[in-house]
Amino acid sequence: MTTPPALLIAGIGTRDERRAGAFQDFVRELGAQHPDLPVAGGLTGPGAPPLSDAVARLVGEGVTRFAVVPLSLIPVEHPRDGVVAALAQEAERHADASFVFGRPLGPDPRLLRVLERRLDEALGGGRRSPSDRARTTVLLVGDGSPLPEGNAEVHRAARLLWEGRGFAGVETAFASLAAPDVPSGLDRCVRLGAQRIVVLPYFLFGGDALERVRQQAEGWQLAYPEADVVYADVIGPTVELAELVMERYEEVAGVPERAQLEAEAAHAHSHPDIHADVR
């Protein structure tokens, strides 16, 4: 019987020590939940731990097959600059290693349920009447990406969050790199007649970006003191997030590794003009 591949969790590089620490804590907890499965994680860009260290550690333990799950809600990197490129280098460094790649995480129905829970918590929890939601507009705030398709995923999440949940509306904004910014998003909510606005971060973990979102919203509110604005928390290391990562792992655990890596690399090479300026 073939040994299943190790789970390699790939995070997006960050210099935010709190976000990087939350990533590491999540990886450790997931590994503790699955003691029979080799689990490691690292970041593809700046920050610690680097993805290369995670690969080297597992290779040192005898692992040769990896199923890679990007711990990201949106596709934030072009393949030439992101996970595929990083793992292509690891495949060259470790000749016996092979890799398959899972999909980004969101917007999955389980994460949408977590977002809905965060909204209810922000509104005070407990039993609420339909009119509470009917007078509430949600501003879903994504990290922001230089890739249009990444930002489009935030808009898609907003639409899916709005469907059937009774909120007056779900608008979008971004913490950086994309428009509209948080103040502009709040302006739009007011123009659309919002009576109460919940600022809902579409982030897995807290850190500098979350503080920046709240500072922008609080600065806007100083100019509009009559506005009713409340703040929701991030998704966080929930049971649903752990379940989704494992589902993404299981989706690709049986895919031929080298074939997929070569196909991804060939696709990136054949489209040199796509997002060539993304770094």
Number of C-alpha atoms within 10 A of each C-alpha: 3 5 9 15 24 23 26 27 26 26 23 21 19 15 12 15 13 14 20 24 16 17 25 20 13 20 23 14 13 22 17 13 11 11 9 9 15 17 22 22 27 25 27 24 19 13 18 19 19 18 25 17 15 19 24 15 12 19 17 10 10 10 19 19 23 27 25 27 26 25 24 17 22 24 21 22 18 19 17 23 17 21 22 24 18 18 24 19 11 18 18 11 12 14 9 11 19 23 27 25 25 19 18 17 20 21 19 15 14 16 22 20 14 18 22 18 16 21 22 18 14 16 19 10 11 7 7 11 7 11 11 14 19 16 16 23 26 28 25 25 26 29 22 22 21 17 18 13 13 19 23 15 18 25 20 14 23 22 14 16 23 19 11 7 13 16 18 22 22 22 22 29 29 26 23 18 13 16 15 18 21 26 18 16 21 28 15 17 23 15 9 13 11 20 15 21 24 22 27 28 28 29 20 19 21 18 16 14 19 22 12 14 25 20 13 16 21 17 12 17 16 10 9 11 10 8 16 13 18 17 21 22 20 18 23 16 17 12 11 18 22 15 13 17 22 15 15 20 25 17 14 20 22 13 14 13 19 16 12 16 20 14 11 19 15 12 13 18 13 10 11 10 9 13 16 11 7 13 11
